C-alpha cells in the first residue's frame, strides 16, 4: 500500500508573498510543481504520496475521504493557493489557447 503521510517529503520553504511555511511537491496529474501548506489540515484536499523526490500531490474530491480505502493515518493538506492572501500575485498566467 502507498504511504500517504510522508515527513520531509520535499523542500520546506517559506512563501515569498506571505511568509507561511510551505512544501513544494509535484502533482501526480501533470508533474507540475505545487505549493502546499506544510501544516496538515483536517479539511485539506491534497494528499502527498511517496517520499523524497518520488513524492506526488494528489488533489482529492472531499467526498472520496468518506470512503474506507484511505488509511486512517492519511495526512490531508491544503494547496497554498487556497490559503495565501496574495495568491493572485503568485500565480503564473496560464498560456492562452489559440
N, C-alpha and C positions, 0 to 999 in steps of 0.2 A: 504494500500500500504506500502511496505517496506520503511525503512528510509535509504537513500543512502548517507548521509553526516554527519556521527557522529563526534562529537568533543570529544576528550579524550576517544576514543574507546578502547584503550588498553594501555599497558605500554609504556610510552615515554622514550626512551633510546638514547644513542649515540652509533654509530658503533665503535666497538673495533679497527677496522682496519683503518678507515679514519676520525672518529670523527663526522660525519654528524648525525643530529638528525633523528631518525627512530622510527617507532612503530612496535611492534610485534603483529601479528594477525594470527589466524588460517585460513587456506584455507577452503573454502566450499567444495571443491572436495575431499580432503583427510584428513582434520583435522590437517595437519602438520603445524608447525609454519613457518611464512614467514616474513622477514623483509621488510618493506615498507617505502619509504621516507615519512617523516612527512609532508612536504610541498606538497600541491596539485600541479598537473601538467596538463596542458591543453591537452597534448597528452598522458597522462598515460593510462595504460591498466588494471589497478586494481581499483575495486570499493569495498568499505567496506560497508557491510550491517549489521545493528544491532548496539547495544550499549554494552559497558562493556564486560563481559565475553561471551556474546552472539554474539559478532562481528565476522563476517566471511569475508574473502577476496575472491572476485570473479575475476579471470583473464578473461578479456573480449576481444574478437576479435575487432579490431578497426572499422570494418565495422558495427558492431552492434550499435555503438554510433550514427550512422546516422539515426537510427530508432526513431520513435516518442514515443516509450514505456518508455524511460528514463525520469524521472522528470528533469525539467530544472535546478534544483539546485544540480544535481548529481555531486559529487566531485570525480574527477579522480586522481589517484595517480600512482606512478611508483614503481615497485619492486626494492628494494635497490640493488639486484644483478645486475641490469641493469645499475646502476649509480656509484657503488663503484669501485674506481680504483684498489682495492685489493680484488675484489670478488673471484678470483680464490683461494686465500689463505683462504677465509672464508667458502667456500662451503665444505660440508662433502662429502667424496667419496660415490658414490652410491653402494649399495650392488650388488655384482655380481650374475647373474642368472646362475644356472648350466645347 
